[in-house]
Amino acid sequence: MDDNATAVKAAILRGVVNSREDVREGMDIRELARITFKASRTEEAGWLMANDGDRFRVGCAVIYTLASEEDKERIEREIKMLSALGAAMQGVPVDFSRFEDDPDVIGLMAIYKETGK
């Protein structure tokens, strides 16, 4: 998917998320993720995204734009780990020793899967 299409989808999804009364500045990042991923499956935004990978990527982009600076760092660490895992699953050698144990992981993929039930 090209960057322009992702940006348009993220802008629309962000509008849907921002229109919700329960979204507020400084809210818990996991709750924001739940709201965003659920919104990615609604009639207002779900039609934009063709598959789970698209929905997850666009959702993460929206969560990132609404997150605090501290949470943005957490998101970046988690996305790097997920990207490395994806590469390893495709047979690309990955040095996982460069990743430190992160006790402050958000669990974006788990939240995404949980909201799809």
Backbone as a ProteinNet text record, in pm:
[ID]
protein_1_A
[PRIMARY]
MDDNATAVKAAILRGVVNSREDVREGMDIRELARITFKASRTEEAGWLMANDGDRFRVGCAVIYTLASEEDKERIEREIKMLSALGAAMQGVPVDFSRFEDDPDVIGLMAIYKETGK
[TERTIARY]
86.2	0	91.1	55.8	141.9	113.4	211.3	204	86.5	51.8	-61.1	-192.4	-211.1	-333.5	-341.5	-228.3	-225.3	-259.4	-205.1	-230.6	-378.4	-440.1	-583	-666.2	-636.7	-710	-691.7	-569.4	-543.1	-618.4	-625.6	-697.9	-846.6	-902.8	-1045.2	-1068.3	-984	-999.3	-978.1	-881.5	-858.6	-982	-1046.7	-1169.3	-1278.2	-1291	-1390.2	-1356.3	-1230.1	-1187	-1206.9	-1165	-1177.1	-1321.9	-1414.5	-1554.7	-1618.9	-1550.3	-1604.1	-1587.4	-1690.1	-1687.5	-1591.3	-1562	-1474.6	-1325.9	-1291.9	-1151.5	-1110.2	-1004	-957.3	-804.8	-749.4	-605	-554	-444.3	-382.3	-445.7	-536.1	-601.4	-504	-537.1	-454.6	-433.2	-310.6	-275.7	-344	-360.8	-427.5	-575.4	-639	-779.1	-792.6	-700.7	-700.7	-684.6	-597.2	-577	-705.3	-772.4	-898.4	-1001.6	-1017.5	-1114.8	-1079.3	-952	-907.4	-925.7	-882.7	-896.2	-1043	-1127.1	-1271.1	-1327.1	-1286.3	-1334.2	-1291.1	-1178.7	-1130.9	-1220.3	-1312.1	-1404.3	-1547.7	-1568.9	-1703.2	-1739.5	-1866.5	-1912.1	-1845.9	-1819.8	-1760.9	-1620.1	-1542.5	-1402.4	-1364.3	-1434.6	-1394.5	-1389.7	-1474.3	-1479	-1350.4	-1272.4	-1148.5	-1037.3	-1041.8	-929.2	-963.7	-883.4	-914.4	-885	-793.8	-754	-701.8	-672.4	-625.6	-492.7	-401.9	-272.5	-289.4	-373.6	-403.4	-468.2	-568.3	-638.6	-542.8	-453.1	-357.3	-260.7	-203.5	-107.6	-171.4	-288.1	-355.8	-395.3	-445	-480.1	-360.5	-246.4	-124.8	-82.6	-95.9	-61.4	-149.4	-278.4	-370.1	-338.8	-317.3	-283.1	-158.7	-59.6	65.1	39.7	-45.1	-68.3	-142	-217	-293.9	-222.9	-111.3	-40.7	45.6	74.7	169.2	309.8	403.2	541.6	599	571.2	619.5	561.5	432.3	369.1	415.3	448.4	501.7	630.5	716.1	840.2	809.4	710.2	669.9	618.5	537.3	482.9	596.7	691.4	804.9	882.5	909	981.7	903.1	773.1	690.6	681.1	665.5	657	788.3	901.8	1031	1040.5	993	997.3	903.1	783.1	688.6	742.3	808.6	867.7	978.6	1061.3	1168.6	1111.5	1006.8	942.5	884.3	820.8	766.6	875.7	989.5	1101.7	1154.1	1167.5	1217	1123	993.1	894.9	903	961.5	978.9	1117.5	1194	1324.7	1440.4	1416.1	1523.9	1593.5	1726.5	1797.6	1781.6	1746.4	1726.6	1804.4	1877.5	1951.1	1859.5	1789.9	1696.2	1768.1	1897.2	1970.6	1980.5	1955.8	1961.7	1838.2	1736.1	1615.7	1623.7	1600.6	1598.3	1459.1	1452.6	1321	1251.2	1128.4	1052.6	936	951.8	843.5	722.7	740.5	636.1	567.2	567.5	506.8	356.7	303.9	161.4	79.4	127.2	52.9	-42.3	4.2	-82.3	-144.9	-67.1	-121.1	-225.1	-200.4	-297.9	-427.5	-414.4	-533.7	-608.7	-535.5	-600.2	-682.5	-621.4	-690.8	-809.7	-793.9	-902.9	-1023.2	-997.7	-1108.4	-1179	-1123	-1183.8	-1281.7	-1295.2	-1385	-1529.5
-116.1	0	122.7	222.1	339.2	432.2	518.8	607.4	704	750.4	843.6	776.6	653.4	580.1	555.9	520.2	498.4	626.8	738.2	867.2	904.8	880.8	912.6	823	694.6	601.5	638.6	674.2	712.6	840.6	935.7	1060.6	1033.6	945.9	912.9	837.6	738.4	662.9	753.1	841.9	934.1	1021.2	1066.2	1144.4	1065.5	937.4	851	835.3	811.5	793.6	923.1	1035.1	1163.5	1203.9	1152.6	1189.1	1118.3	1022.1	947.5	1029.2	1028.7	1105.4	1046.9	916.6	854.1	866.8	933.6	956.8	1092.4	1091.3	1215.6	1215.5	1331.9	1346.1	1281.1	1210.3	1148.5	1018.4	962.8	838.5	721.7	613.6	493	445.2	415.4	379	248.9	156.3	31	54.5	140.6	172.5	247.3	338.8	408.6	309	210.8	107.9	28.3	-10.7	-85.3	-5.2	120.8	207.2	222.2	244.6	265.7	139.9	26.1	-97.7	-134.9	-111.5	-136.6	-43.6	82.9	180.2	141	71.8	31.4	-74.5	-128.5	-231.5	-179.7	-51.4	4.9	42.1	70.5	112.5	241.6	332	461.3	448.6	351.2	341.3	204.6	101	-34.5	-62.7	2.2	-20.1	22.7	106.9	156.8	52.9	-38.7	-128.5	-268.8	-319.5	-444.1	-568.9	-559.9	-681.1	-647.1	-750	-729.9	-654.7	-684.4	-615.4	-466.3	-430.7	-290.5	-224.3	-293	-241	-219.4	-315.2	-305.3	-189	-178.4	-71.1	66.9	84	214	244.4	143.7	162.6	205.6	141.4	177.8	320.8	360.3	498.2	598	568.8	658.8	662	546.3	540.6	624.1	611	686.5	837.1	883.1	1027.5	1082.2	997.9	1042.9	1016.7	946.3	904.4	1016.3	1002.5	1093.3	1063.6	1152.1	1130.3	1002.2	976.6	855	730.2	735.4	620.5	605.1	714.2	704.6	623.4	643	565.9	417.5	388.6	249.1	187.9	261.9	213.4	185.8	277.1	259.1	132.3	108.6	-13.4	-138.2	-133.7	-250.9	-277.4	-172.9	-189.6	-243.5	-197.6	-250.7	-400.3	-441.9	-583.6	-664	-612.9	-682.2	-691.1	-586.5	-587.6	-691.9	-699.7	-799.1	-940	-959.9	-1091	-1128.4	-1032.5	-1056.1	-1093.2	-1025	-1055.5	-1196.7	-1230.9	-1364.1	-1472.8	-1445.2	-1543.7	-1563.1	-1466.3	-1477.8	-1530.5	-1571	-1630.4	-1533.2	-1408.8	-1310.2	-1325.9	-1340.1	-1353	-1224.5	-1241.8	-1128.2	-1154	-1054	-1062.4	-1012.8	-1106.1	-1068.8	-1026.1	-1051.1	-1009.5	-857.1	-787.8	-641.1	-581.4	-664.6	-618.1	-650.5	-550.4	-571.3	-618	-690.6	-724.4	-594.6	-582	-458.5	-490.3	-458	-486.3	-394.1	-292.2	-191.5	-206.7	-330.1	-354.2	-326.5	-269.3	-235.5	-358.5	-435.6	-553.4	-518.9	-437.6	-390.9	-504.4	-604.9	-715.5	-792.6	-815.6	-886.1	-804.5	-674.9	-588.5	-590.9	-585.3	-589.8	-718.8	-831	-959.1	-966.1	-913.8	-913.2	-832.4	-723.5	-638	-693.1	-795.8	-854	-966.1	-998.7	-1110.1	-1069.9
0	0	0	-81	-85.9	32.2	59.3	176.3	169.1	49	35.8	72.2	27.9	60.6	211	271.2	415.7	489.7	444.5	509.8	501.8	388.2	372.4	464	465.3	551.2	698.6	735.9	874.8	911.7	820.5	848	870.1	788.7	804.1	934.7	963.2	1087.5	1208.7	1200.5	1313	1336.3	1230.9	1244.9	1315.1	1280.9	1345.7	1494.4	1524.3	1663.8	1741.9	1685	1754.5	1779.2	1701.1	1718	1837.3	1891.4	2005.6	2133.9	2216.1	2340.6	2443.3	2433.8	2533.2	2500.7	2392	2357.8	2412.9	2490.9	2552.4	2559.5	2568.3	2577.2	2705.4	2694.1	2810.6	2856.2	2775.8	2816.4	2808	2874.3	2874.3	2730.4	2695.1	2557.7	2514.5	2606.2	2569.6	2539.7	2617.1	2591	2458.4	2431.2	2302.6	2188.1	2205.2	2102.2	2080.2	2188.5	2175	2096.7	2133.4	2065.8	1918	1889.1	1751	1666.8	1718.8	1641.9	1621.6	1721.4	1703.4	1596.5	1599.1	1499.8	1358.9	1347.3	1214.5	1151.5	1229.4	1179.2	1165.4	1188.6	1181.7	1038.5	1016.3	883.5	839.7	936.8	899.9	843.8	893.5	851.3	796.2	834.5	798.2	649.6	574.3	429.4	360.2	425.7	365.5	361.8	455.8	474.8	427.9	336.3	266.7	348.6	444.3	516.1	655.6	732.4	869.6	876.1	784.1	785.1	764.9	670.9	642.9	765	822.9	940	1056.9	1078.2	1189.1	1166.9	1046.1	1016.6	1030.7	972.3	977.9	1122.3	1193.5	1333.9	1416.9	1395.8	1469.5	1437.4	1311.4	1273.3	1346.5	1357.4	1427.3	1576.6	1635.3	1778.1	1803.7	1716.8	1732.1	1730	1639	1628.8	1749.8	1819.5	1935.3	2068.3	2064.5	2185.9	2244.6	2372.8	2439.8	2387.5	2414.1	2368.7	2428.1	2554.3	2620.3	2552.4	2523.7	2458.7	2314.9	2247.1	2111	2110	2209.7	2219.5	2239.3	2321.4	2344	2214.1	2140.8	2013.5	1915.2	1906.1	1814.6	1847.4	1976.2	2016	1977.6	2001.1	1972	1821.3	1742.9	1597.1	1542	1594.4	1549.6	1577.6	1694.4	1729	1638.6	1614.6	1526.9	1384.2	1338.7	1203.6	1194.9	1298.2	1300.2	1302.6	1379.5	1385.3	1248.7	1182.4	1048.7	950	958.6	870.2	897.1	1024.8	1060.6	1009.5	1015.2	967.3	816.4	745.5	601	565.6	665.8	642.4	643.7	677.3	685.2	819.8	819.1	946.7	1030	1155.2	1245.8	1373.2	1418.1	1544.6	1656.2	1718.4	1823.8	1952	1960.8	2081.1	2091.4	1980.3	1984.6	2051.1	2071.9	2138.7	2287.1	2367.7	2511.9	2552.8	2663.5	2718.2	2753.4	2711.3	2734.6	2828.3	2955.7	3050.9	3030.8	2947.9	2928.8	2792.3	2741	2609.9	2616.4	2510	2503.8	2468.1	2373.1	2327.5	2214.7	2119.2	2010.9	1930.9	1896.4	1817.6	1897.2	2025	2109	2120.8	2137.9	2146.6	2014.9	1904.7	1773.2	1759	1793.5	1781.5	1876	1995.6	2094.7	2044.8	1977.7	1932.3	1808.8	1748	1629.9	1659.2	1784.7	1823.8	1815.4
[MASK]
+++++++++++++++++++++++++++++++++++++++++++++++++++++++++++++++++++++++++++++++++++++++++++++++++++++++++++++++++++++

